[in-house]
Amino acid sequence: MAIYALGDLVPQIDPTAFVHPDATVIGDVIIGPDSTIWPQAVLRGDYGRITIGARTSIQDGSVIHSTLIYPTAIGDDCVIGHLVHMECCTIENGVLVGSGSIVLHRAIVREEGLVGAAALVPNDMEVPSRAMALGVPAKIKLDAVEPEMMIRLGARQYVENGARYRDGLRRLDG
């Protein structure tokens, strides 16, 4: 695993979390219980804190960063899709952030919100609870999220997949 301290900044990873050997975690990063960090994801807490809650999935190729002024906080039971870029934002519990999307400084995605694939959530935007943010720049579609089918099921599947990987992943090339 590529897990690095940077000076006094040391990642805190719950022992039940799964961090893929090809993911990178640097510095002031907290990863909660049963969360999963997938291949090529980069969580770089060199300037500010990154917090990942319980049972949250950070999928392949996603980049999470923060600054000296603004941390990045991702709640419990979230699914952060492939190739997502997040910086200095707040993602509340039970949120889905679709593949290829970007969520920027001081943006807030409220509980059970959804950011559509390839959407751009600009600085200071707030996505209300159970709303969708779609497009570039994102436009809000209120009361459009059915959390059980759109978010919770996927979050549970990634917890199970993390346990499967923790128990069964093995490298074959030496």
C-alpha positions as CSV (number, residue, x, y, z in Angstrom):
1,M,0.0,0.0,0.0
2,A,1.2,3.5,-0.7
3,I,0.5,5.1,2.6
4,Y,2.7,8.0,3.5
5,A,3.3,10.3,6.5
6,L,4.4,13.8,5.6
7,G,6.4,15.2,8.5
8,D,4.0,15.0,11.5
9,L,0.9,14.3,9.3
10,V,0.1,10.6,9.5
11,P,-2.9,9.0,8.0
12,Q,-5.4,7.4,10.4
13,I,-7.0,4.3,8.8
14,D,-9.5,2.2,10.6
15,P,-8.4,-1.4,10.6
16,T,-11.7,-2.5,9.0
17,A,-11.2,-0.2,6.0
18,F,-9.8,-1.6,2.8
19,V,-7.1,0.5,1.0
20,H,-6.1,-1.1,-2.3
21,P,-2.4,-1.6,-2.7
22,D,-2.4,0.7,-5.7
23,A,-4.1,3.6,-4.0
24,T,-2.2,6.5,-2.5
25,V,-2.9,8.0,0.9
26,I,-0.7,10.9,2.1
27,G,-0.7,13.0,5.3
28,D,-3.7,14.3,7.2
29,V,-6.2,11.7,6.1
30,I,-8.8,9.9,8.3
31,I,-10.5,6.9,6.8
32,G,-13.4,5.4,8.7
33,P,-14.6,1.9,9.4
34,D,-15.5,-0.4,6.5
35,S,-14.6,2.3,3.9
36,T,-12.9,1.3,0.7
37,I,-10.3,3.1,-1.3
38,W,-9.9,1.6,-4.8
39,P,-6.9,1.4,-7.3
40,Q,-5.3,4.6,-8.4
41,A,-7.3,6.7,-6.0
42,V,-5.2,9.5,-4.4
43,L,-6.1,11.1,-1.1
44,R,-3.5,13.9,-0.6
45,G,-3.8,15.5,2.8
46,D,-0.6,17.6,2.5
47,Y,-2.1,21.0,3.1
48,G,-5.3,20.2,5.0
49,R,-7.4,17.4,6.4
50,I,-9.4,14.9,4.4
51,T,-12.0,12.9,6.3
52,I,-13.7,9.8,4.9
53,G,-16.6,8.5,7.0
54,A,-17.7,4.9,7.7
55,R,-18.8,2.6,4.8
56,T,-17.8,5.1,2.1
57,S,-16.3,4.0,-1.2
58,I,-13.7,6.1,-3.0
59,Q,-13.5,4.5,-6.4
60,D,-10.7,4.0,-9.0
61,G,-8.8,7.0,-10.1
62,S,-10.5,9.6,-7.9
63,V,-8.4,12.5,-6.5
64,I,-9.3,14.0,-3.2
65,H,-7.4,17.1,-2.0
66,S,-7.7,20.0,0.5
67,T,-6.0,23.4,1.2
68,L,-4.6,25.2,4.2
69,I,-7.9,27.0,4.6
70,Y,-10.5,24.4,3.6
71,P,-10.7,20.7,4.5
72,T,-12.5,18.1,2.5
73,A,-15.1,16.0,4.4
74,I,-16.9,13.0,3.1
75,G,-19.6,11.5,5.3
76,D,-20.8,8.0,6.0
77,D,-22.4,5.6,3.4
78,C,-21.2,7.6,0.4
79,V,-20.3,6.3,-3.1
80,I,-17.7,8.5,-4.8
81,G,-17.5,7.2,-8.4
82,H,-14.6,6.6,-10.7
83,L,-12.3,9.5,-11.7
84,V,-14.0,12.1,-9.4
85,H,-12.0,15.2,-8.4
86,M,-13.0,16.7,-5.0
87,E,-11.3,19.6,-3.3
88,C,-12.2,21.6,-0.2
89,C,-15.9,20.5,-0.2
90,T,-18.3,18.9,2.2
91,I,-20.2,15.7,1.2
92,E,-22.8,14.7,3.8
93,N,-24.0,11.2,4.6
94,G,-25.5,8.9,2.0
95,V,-24.4,10.8,-1.1
96,L,-23.6,9.5,-4.6
97,V,-21.0,11.5,-6.6
98,G,-21.1,10.1,-10.2
99,S,-18.1,9.1,-12.2
100,G,-16.0,11.9,-13.8
101,S,-17.6,14.6,-11.7
102,I,-15.8,17.6,-10.1
103,V,-16.8,19.1,-6.7
104,L,-15.0,22.3,-5.8
105,H,-14.2,24.7,-2.9
106,R,-16.8,25.2,-0.3
107,A,-19.5,23.3,-2.2
108,I,-21.8,21.2,0.0
109,V,-23.7,18.2,-1.1
110,R,-26.4,17.6,1.5
111,E,-27.6,14.2,2.8
112,E,-28.8,11.8,0.2
113,G,-27.9,14.2,-2.6
114,L,-26.6,13.0,-5.9
115,V,-24.0,14.6,-8.3
116,G,-24.5,13.2,-11.8
117,A,-21.7,11.7,-13.8
118,A,-19.4,14.3,-15.4
119,A,-21.1,17.2,-13.5
120,L,-19.2,20.2,-12.3
121,V,-20.3,21.5,-8.9
122,P,-18.6,24.9,-8.7
123,N,-17.3,26.8,-5.7
124,D,-19.9,27.6,-3.1
125,M,-22.8,25.6,-4.6
126,E,-25.1,23.8,-2.3
127,V,-26.9,20.7,-3.5
128,P,-30.0,20.2,-1.3
129,S,-30.9,16.9,0.3
130,R,-32.4,14.4,-2.2
131,A,-31.6,16.7,-5.1
132,M,-29.5,16.0,-8.2
133,A,-26.8,18.2,-9.5
134,L,-26.5,17.6,-13.2
135,G,-24.4,19.2,-16.0
136,V,-21.6,21.7,-16.5
137,P,-22.0,23.8,-14.5
138,A,-24.4,21.8,-12.4
139,K,-28.1,22.7,-12.3
140,I,-30.2,21.4,-9.4
141,K,-33.1,19.1,-9.9
142,L,-35.1,19.0,-6.6
143,D,-36.6,15.9,-5.0
144,A,-35.2,13.6,-7.7
145,V,-33.3,11.1,-5.6
146,E,-34.6,7.7,-4.4
147,P,-31.9,6.9,-1.8
148,E,-32.5,3.2,-1.3
149,M,-32.1,2.3,-5.0
150,M,-29.8,5.1,-6.1
151,I,-27.3,5.3,-3.2
152,R,-27.7,2.9,-0.2
153,L,-27.7,-0.3,-2.2
154,G,-24.4,0.6,-3.9
155,A,-22.8,1.7,-0.6
156,R,-23.7,-1.6,0.9
157,Q,-22.3,-3.5,-2.1
158,Y,-19.0,-1.7,-1.8
159,V,-18.7,-2.6,1.9
160,E,-19.1,-6.3,1.0
161,N,-16.7,-5.9,-1.9
162,G,-14.1,-4.4,0.4
163,A,-14.4,-7.4,2.7
164,R,-14.0,-9.7,-0.3
165,Y,-10.9,-7.9,-1.4
166,R,-9.4,-7.7,2.1
167,D,-9.8,-11.5,2.4
168,G,-9.1,-12.7,-1.1
169,L,-6.9,-10.3,-3.1
170,R,-3.5,-11.6,-3.9
171,R,-0.8,-10.5,-6.3
172,L,0.3,-13.0,-8.9
173,D,3.3,-11.4,-10.6
174,G,6.0,-12.0,-8.0
